[in-house]
Amino acid sequence: MYVPAGSTAEGPYALRIDAGSDGAGKAGLAHSALRIAELPPGGSLSVDTGDCEWIVLPLSGGCTVHANGEFFELMGREDVFGGASDFVRVPRDTHVQIASGAGGRFALAGAKCERRLPARYGPAPEVPLEQRGSGNSAREVRGFAAADAFECDRLIAVEVITPGGNWSSYPPHKHDEHLPGEESELEEIYYFEIEGAGGFGYQRVSPSRPGGTDVLAEVRTGDTVLVPDGWHGPSIAQPGHRMYYLNVMAGPGDEREWKIRFHPDHAEGYR
């Protein structure tokens, strides 16, 4: 479930994790997907969305997106630590063209879906910002495609910035079974970037059932951790190096919602 940087590189993609696929470069997650495209100046990329809806999110640089005869210009950002970016959701069963005059790095966060929603632009100033936690568990959450912030059919996606030396995704929590009103069943992908040369962090996923996902990984820029099930957290940032991660979530439920349960051994005082 730990995917080192470059291990699933394919063509223009530095990372390619497709939903419901097997084989080289594919993780076999049933519902959620993530690709990281690296485009040189003047570079372009064609994407057939298939049975997934996708959000095109600049990590660094800006781009244009053509989808369904519509044109969107994304201003993007210098890097992920420079603030929220604008983005665009593109529908399933669509041919999409992404181009960048200056070049850059672009995340394509995806989820298998039923409805074919129209393409829609998300402005950076409208991205909800939440300061979550306190003390050494404080972090910033950018809920650009949170369930209650931006309409998608199944996809949920947020960004998190963790200050150096802090813990986030804490207390450990899970969402791997359907319990009405208490917990929603969602897979999750963590994609990491660490500020500064030589920076690193740690990610823990512990089993919530016998034989479940069990990961303790040192993560650096470009690394990814997959969470098909299990208690996930903490995410720990090296002192002096801020940690960024992009969370992509999707599941089989009819309701698009993020309901979690905290680990009973760690939740006291942090809810």
Secondary structure, DSSP 8 states (H G I E B T S, - for coil): -EE-TTTT-BTTEEEEE-TT--STT----SSEEEEEEEE-TTEEEEEE-TTEEEEEEEEEEEEEEEETTEEEEEEEESSGGG----EEEE-SS-EEEEEESS-EEEEEEEEE-SS----EEE-GGGS-EEEES-GGG-EEEEEEE-TTTS--SS-EEEEEEE-TT-EES-S-EE--S-BTTTB---EEEEEEEESSTT--EEEEEE-SSTT---EEEEE-TT-EEEESSSEEEEEEE-TT--EEEEEEEE-S-SS-----EE-TTT-TTT-
